[in-house]
Amino acid sequence: MGDAQALVDFYPSPPAFWTHFETPDAVAPPRPIEGNFMLYGLCYSTENKQEPLEAAFRMYEDAPGTDVRVEIRRLYAILVDEVMDFLKVAVHDTGGVESKGSKITKVMMNIQHILHRVRVCEARLLIRDTLKEQIASHRKQSAELRHVIEKLRGILAQANHTQHELPHAQQQTDGQVSPAVKKVKAEPLEE
């Protein structure tokens, strides 16, 4: 009894992250799990492998140039026909139900196999599209920042130019505000 409890725990053991530190001062995250591991008494694996279907069991084209969408539609049409045949047989003759059920299982396994293969490609495309959107957003924000920086540089240059003209303008206008100062005061900052 004690050995069985030692092999199967209902809760995972705490991570041994302190063994992964090279020095007491260095803080590093725990290494990712590789291979098989136990969690809540069940064995899981980090490997994402799919066993190929046997040639006799496969109902779709497995060539590199095959359009997956066409194959899924074709298999789905076969599935609908097989389910309808299954229902007809189940109503009229219960003897052929097992053979029809095995055909439905075969079609479902093929559809599942294709979808599992497509998931990896779909994940890559989703990551690529997400990264493209992020890059476009960052470029847009960078362009907006550059535009604001250029505006501020222009305003600062104008203010610097006005500051140098201000003593001369006050002497020339006898206390009246020069047109350059009015222009700087009249232009509001755009957001």
C-alpha positions in Angstrom: 0.0 0.0 0.0 2.8 2.4 0.9 4.6 1.7 -2.4 1.5 2.4 -4.4 1.0 5.7 -2.7 4.6 6.7 -3.4 4.2 6.0 -7.1 0.9 7.8 -7.6 0.4 11.2 -5.8 -2.9 13.1 -6.1 -1.0 16.4 -6.0 2.3 17.1 -7.8 5.4 17.5 -5.7 6.7 21.1 -5.3 9.2 22.1 -7.9 12.8 21.7 -7.0 13.7 25.1 -8.4 16.5 25.8 -5.9 18.5 23.0 -7.5 18.7 24.9 -10.8 20.5 27.9 -9.3 24.2 28.1 -10.2 25.0 30.4 -7.3 23.0 31.5 -4.3 22.9 35.1 -5.7 21.7 34.2 -9.2 17.9 33.8 -9.6 16.9 31.7 -12.6 13.5 30.2 -13.5 13.0 26.5 -13.3 13.8 24.5 -16.4 10.8 23.3 -18.4 9.7 19.7 -18.1 10.8 17.4 -20.9 9.5 14.0 -21.6 7.0 12.1 -19.4 5.8 13.5 -16.1 3.2 12.6 -13.5 0.4 15.0 -12.6 -2.5 14.2 -10.3 -1.7 10.5 -10.5 -1.7 10.4 -14.4 1.3 10.2 -16.7 1.6 12.9 -19.3 4.1 13.6 -22.0 5.5 16.9 -23.4 6.2 15.3 -26.8 3.6 16.2 -29.4 3.7 13.2 -31.6 0.9 11.7 -33.8 1.1 8.2 -35.0 0.4 7.8 -38.7 -2.7 6.1 -39.9 -2.2 2.7 -41.6 -2.5 2.8 -45.4 -5.6 0.5 -45.3 -7.2 2.8 -42.6 -6.4 6.1 -44.3 -9.2 7.6 -46.4 -7.6 10.8 -47.6 -4.7 11.9 -49.9 -1.5 12.3 -48.0 0.5 13.9 -50.8 2.4 17.2 -50.2 0.3 19.2 -52.6 -3.1 18.0 -51.4 -5.6 20.7 -50.4 -6.7 19.9 -46.8 -9.9 21.8 -47.1 -11.1 19.6 -50.0 -10.2 16.5 -48.1 -12.0 17.5 -45.0 -15.1 18.5 -47.0 -15.0 15.1 -48.8 -14.6 13.2 -45.5 -17.4 15.2 -43.9 -19.7 14.3 -46.8 -18.8 10.7 -46.3 -19.5 11.0 -42.6 -23.0 12.5 -43.2 -23.8 9.6 -45.7 -22.5 7.0 -43.2 -24.5 8.4 -40.3 -27.7 8.5 -42.5 -27.0 4.9 -43.5 -26.4 4.0 -39.9 -29.8 5.5 -38.9 -31.6 3.6 -41.7 -30.0 0.3 -40.7 -30.7 1.0 -37.0 -34.4 1.5 -37.8 -34.9 -1.4 -40.2 -32.2 -4.0 -39.3 -30.2 -4.0 -36.2 -27.8 -6.7 -37.4 -25.7 -4.3 -39.6 -25.3 -1.6 -37.0 -21.8 -2.7 -35.9 -20.3 -2.5 -39.4 -21.9 0.9 -40.0 -20.6 2.1 -36.6 -17.1 0.9 -37.5 -17.2 2.9 -40.8 -18.3 6.0 -38.9 -15.4 5.5 -36.5 -13.0 5.1 -39.4 -14.2 8.4 -41.0 -14.0 10.3 -37.7 -10.5 9.0 -37.0 -9.4 10.3 -40.5 -11.0 13.7 -39.9 -9.4 13.9 -36.5 -6.0 13.0 -37.9 -6.2 15.7 -40.6 -7.3 18.3 -38.1 -4.5 17.4 -35.8 -2.0 17.9 -38.6 -3.5 21.2 -39.6 -3.4 22.6 -36.0 0.4 23.0 -36.1 0.2 25.0 -39.3 -2.7 27.0 -38.0 -0.7 27.8 -34.8 2.3 29.0 -36.8 0.1 31.2 -39.1 -1.7 32.6 -36.0 1.6 33.5 -34.4 2.9 35.0 -37.6 -0.2 37.2 -38.1 -0.1 38.3 -34.4 3.5 39.3 -34.7 2.8 41.2 -38.0 -0.1 43.1 -36.3 2.2 43.9 -33.3 5.0 45.1 -35.6 2.5 47.3 -37.6 1.2 48.7 -34.3 4.7 49.5 -33.1 5.7 51.1 -36.4 2.5 53.3 -36.3 3.2 54.4 -32.7 6.9 55.1 -33.6 5.8 57.2 -36.6 3.4 59.1 -34.3 6.1 59.7 -31.8 8.5 60.9 -34.5 5.9 63.3 -35.8 5.3 64.7 -32.3 9.1 65.0 -31.7 9.4 66.9 -35.0 6.6 69.3 -34.0 8.2 69.9 -30.6 11.6 70.5 -32.2 10.0 73.1 -34.5 8.2 74.8 -31.6 11.5 74.8 -29.6 13.4 76.2 -32.5 10.8 78.9 -33.0 10.8 79.7 -29.3 14.6 79.8 -29.3 14.5 82.1 -32.4 11.9 84.3 -30.7 13.9 84.5 -27.5 16.9 85.8 -29.5 14.7 88.4 -31.3 12.9 89.5 -28.2 15.4 92.1 -26.9 15.8 93.5 -30.3 12.0 93.5 -30.9 11.3 95.4 -27.7 13.8 98.1 -28.6 12.2 98.4 -32.1 8.6 98.4 -31.1 8.9 100.5 -27.9 7.2 98.1 -25.6 4.7 96.5 -28.1 4.8 92.7 -28.6 6.6 91.7 -31.8 4.7 89.7 -34.5 7.0 86.7 -33.8 6.0 86.6 -30.2 2.3 86.9 -31.1 2.7 84.0 -33.6 4.2 81.7 -30.9 1.5 82.6 -28.4 -1.3 82.1 -31.0 -0.3 78.6 -32.0 -1.7 76.0 -29.6 0.0 72.6 -29.2 -1.9 69.9 -31.1 -2.3 66.5 -29.4 
